[in-house]
């Protein structure tokens, strides 16, 4: 039997809350541009998979899990273009 390449067996996952990770515009809230600026740093730590906590628009009554729009990005964190970068 040929074993398939299960990348996740050797992956180093890092759970990341964009809102608290890296602020790029000095408003006190982390954002995708800040995260993008630190990707090389995360790679040097050996991280090769990032698990993002919810980053969708939310009234934040349930720590961001009460999502109001699954097709958008919380405007405090950036926009869809920032996310796609």
Order of alpha helices (4+ residues) and beta strands (2+ residues): beta-alpha-alpha-alpha-beta-beta-beta-alpha
